[in-house]
Amino acid sequence: MRIARGLVAGGVATALLGGAATGCDGPDTPPAANPRASQSSAPAAPEPTRTPPPTPSPATTSAPTPTPTPTPSAAEPSTPRRTTPPPSSPAPRATPARSATPPRTAPPAPTYLSMGVRTSGGRIDLARGGGPQEFTVTLDNGNTRAYPQLKLVFQMEMLIDGRSADQAPQDGFLLQRWDPASGVWRNEPLRIANDTVPPHLHGGGTPLARDAVRTVRYRLTALDQGPTGSTPLMVTLIDTAADTRVAYHYLPHTTRRP
């Protein structure tokens, strides 16, 4: 044991001496490289130790935390899900609202005065000395105007009866009008002539308002004495305020002997 220690000490001294001798060579001479000393003195790099991955313990393993679904905020508009629209049905037809103002209507068509003369059978048949026959005259005014004075005029041409006109009598007939106020028949003028009187020579008359209707009853009688034959009874309506003839009508007439 002692021998070993001596050897070691001697080796160390030798090494120190050798180093001193080498240092005397000067600074420009590099020391000789000792490959063994380099290899023996350089510490070896430790090899990396591979650490096995940790094995998760069943007791410490936790379930994955679910990711919360973001909720759309009020400031961020959400996109609606696209859905299939239902089949469209025809829209109901809108009913136009009635206006508070009534629609403007066209004015009525103008109408005018008309006169109708009617009797049983459409004609007058008389016998000398026999009974009268009635007829009516109806005035139906239109919407055009009112008349202040209207007058009915009656006329018959002379009946010759085989004689000359100057020999024929100018009478032989009686015309009457029914007066509803008094309830009696009143005599009316009947002109028997072959000429006519102009409208401006007639005067008098009664008013007739617009759209008014008036019906007057008359009757004609053939007296005992007078000519016989056929001649129409002429009925003329005169506007005496304007001196114009408004309407005209005639009834066929025949007078015979009994």
Stockholm file with secondary structure:
# STOCKHOLM 1.0

chainA/1-258         MRIARGLVAGGVATALLGGAATGCDGPDTPPAANPRASQSSAPAAPEPTRTPPPTPSPATTSAPTPTPTPTPSAAEPSTPRRTTPPPSSPAPRATPARSATPPRTAPPAPTYLSMGVRTSGGRIDLARGGGPQEFTVTLDNGNTRAYPQLKLVFQMEMLIDGRSADQAPQDGFLLQRWDPASGVWRNEPLRIANDTVPPHLHGGGTPLARDAVRTVRYRLTALDQGPTGSTPLMVTLIDTAADTRVAYHYLPHTTRRP
#=GR chainA/1-258 SS CHHHHHHHHHHHHHHHHHHHHHHTTCTTSCCCCCHHHHHHHSCCCCCCCCCCCCCCCTTTCCCCCCCCCCCCCSSSCCCCCCCCCCCCCCCCCCCCCCCSSCCCCCCCCCCCCEEEEEEGGGSEEEETTSCCEEEEEEEECCSSCCEEEEEEEEEECCCCTTSCTTTSCSCCEEEEEEETTTTEEEECCCEECSSCCCGGGCCCCEEECTTCEEEEEEEEEECSSSCCEECCEEEEEEETTTTEEEEEEEECEEEECC
#=GC SS_cons         CHHHHHHHHHHHHHHHHHHHHHHTTCTTSCCCCCHHHHHHHSCCCCCCCCCCCCCCCTTTCCCCCCCCCCCCCSSSCCCCCCCCCCCCCCCCCCCCCCCSSCCCCCCCCCCCCEEEEEEGGGSEEEETTSCCEEEEEEEECCSSCCEEEEEEEEEECCCCTTSCTTTSCSCCEEEEEEETTTTEEEECCCEECSSCCCGGGCCCCEEECTTCEEEEEEEEEECSSSCCEECCEEEEEEETTTTEEEEEEEECEEEECC
//
